[in-house]
Each structure stands twice: as C-alpha cells, then as structure tokens.
Amino acid sequence: MSDIALRTVGLGKMYRIGAERESYRTLRDTLARAAKRPIERIRHPGAATHVSEELWALRDIDLEVKHGEVLGIIGRNGSGKSTLLKVLTRITEPTEGRVEIRGRVASLLEVGTGFHTELTGRENIQLNGAILGMTRVEIRQKFDEIVEFSEISRFLDTPVKRYSSGMYVRLAFAVAAHLEPEILLVDEVLAVGDAAFQKKCLGKMEDVASEGRTVLFVSHNMATILSLCSEAIWLDAGRIVCRDGAKEAVGQYMESARSEQHVPLIERTDRGGNGDILLTSISVQSVRGGDSDPSVRCTDRLRIDVTYRAPRTLRRPRFSISINDYSNAGIYWMDSDCTGGFPEELPAEGLVSCVTGPINVAPGQCFINLAVWGSSGLADHVQYAYNLDVEADDFFGTGKLPPPESSLCLIEQTWRAQA
C-alpha cells in the first residue's frame, strides 16, 4: 500500500439531465409543498410532471496508480475523462465510491481553474502555493523559476481576469508543475498554448515523472500518450474498458475508433463544441486529371466535401480538416482561414469543399478529423470522422512501390555515388 499514490474504489458520478432548477427554499416551504402535492394531483390529474434523466458520467471506477507512474487517460469526447480528474481534485463530489490520495495534488484542468480572477499573477502564485500546503519560504524559492517558465513577467502584477487564454495556461501550468506536487493531473487544456510552449510543457512533465512524482494525463493526441506515458486507461461511457501498456491501450482504442467510421457523421455522439453548427456528412474523392475516384493513391490530390447545418446564417465561419496517422498525430492540416478568399458569410445549411495538392502520404491507413468554429467559438469537433485508406502508387516513377507503413509522407529524392 505504501507505493500507491492514488486509489479509487467503486467510484461513480451521476448527473441528472433535465432536472428542474429551483430557487432556495426554507424547510417550511419544502414541507408545505410536499403536503400540497397529493391535492394538486387530484385537482389536476392530467398535469404534466417534470421528467429528468440520470446520466452516469463515471461508473464502477476501480483504479490504482503507483508513485512515479505516468498514466495516460484516453477516450472519446464525453467518455468521462475530465469528470474523473475533477473528482480526483475534489472539484466535484462523487455520487458513490471513494477516493484515496497520498500526497499533494496539483491540477491543470480548465483555463483559469484555481485562479482568483481579481488577483494578480503574482498573488495567484502565492495563493496556489498556500493551497498546496507550501510554506512562504518554499514558494519564494520556486517563484523566479515559475515566472521564467510562464514567460509572462511583464504581466505579473496584472489581474489575471485580463489575461488571454494562452497566458492563463502558461501561468497555470507553471504553477502546477513547479510547486512540487506529488501528483500532477493535466487535462488537454495544453492545446490552448502555442506549439513551442506545448513542447516545453511536455518536457517539464517528463522531468516531473523522472523525479518520481505521479502524473495523470488526458489527451486526444495518441503520439503524446505513447511518448509520455508508460500505461494508459481507455474510458468509454464512464467505465474503464481496458488498462494496459500505453501502446496496447492505444491500439485497442484506435481499433474501436476505426469501427466508428461506419456510423454516419450526423449520428455520431462523440463530438465536442457548443453545438451552434452541426457537421452532417463527409465525402472524400481523389482528383486525377479532372476526374474523381473513390480510391485514394499516395500521389493523388483530394477533394473533401463537408456538409453542415445551423439555425441561422453563419458569420465569419472557420472550417478545419486534418489528416492524421494511426496514433492521431497530424500529417496535414487544412484551415479555411489560412488561404484567404473564403466567404465571410454562409447560408444556414450548405456544403464546404477543400481541394488539396498531392498528398504524398505513404501507403497505409489515416484518419480525417473535422472542426468548425462560429461566432461563439468551437461549434463542432469530430475526431476520426473518416477512415482514409491510402493505396500504393508509382510515386518515384521507377515501378518501385513504397512499403506500407514505411513513414508518414513520401518525398522526391535523388541519389548519387562517387567512386
């Protein structure tokens, strides 16, 4: 037991969907309402009653994590990953079961979580250190290192309510990682930061893990999970489907994701975003000499058609398409904001097309992820929206076909030798 940093037993979290929101009532009000209810049912037998539905975001989670272990948590949108971290950090109480934690916990879950918006960055560093149980001397010893890592020294005495989301993440991660917690919980909020800072954060988490501290890391980036984590758990519908080595768990999850491709895009429930716009279908054709073909070769250009619908006209919409490898690492990224000329306004329902240059992707299996942004942020996001099987082709013009899964991309090359 001494080597266990974190344990859950029969952990469950239930939310009630459609439950009637009520204002605060006194005990007298509650008793009076209970007494009147039978009379109201007799007087109005046909009156509709408010129906609510139970949703178990987590169910029967039995989990043990040892000191020094780096555990990845993977799963589709809505599978319970973020809820699990919120329960472990005591942001939300479990409905059933129990959690045992041995050591100080620091977390980075949502932008600004744990910060007091009226306080400055300097004051929030001190506040978070105090919450973690650190002395003023310990906080002072780490203070300069935190500020240097976060790269926001110019805004240190500015209230954090004026910070951008990127500045929030920089400071929040710096505080969480440097105040020497025994257990570090990180959600995919790191995706808000730029690429250089993400790399910096991943390097810091590797340092934290090498120091014998425990890390639980939620991510949709399977390449990051494979490089950072020794083990991983796969959550689906609030339950642990499997726990295994990172490679084995990711393999099972990706195999399941591949089977999801048979579900029409409009019926997919594992989607993110605020729902203002709904991506309804996707089709992919190769373009060869002006003709279209459903088969895709490694030298082809692609035409990707995506349909959408929304309750109103779209103003300044942004569509994004990425082609990712088996581990969900990006190969290509296309964005309607990048090339210019995309309409500032679109009808409430329609079709958007993207035509690529030659993809030069090595033979094998890829996935296409979709996203769309509206005026109020990310509206819809579907991972593994389309399964792309790339066939071999005479890329080099020599009759020699590149071997399957040899690399991510192919490149033109010239070889010479001198005697």
Summary of the structure (lengths in Angstrom):
residues: 419
radius of gyration: 25.5
end to end distance: 66.4
largest distance: 103.8
contacts: 1249
relative contact order: 0.11
helix: 28%
strand: 35%
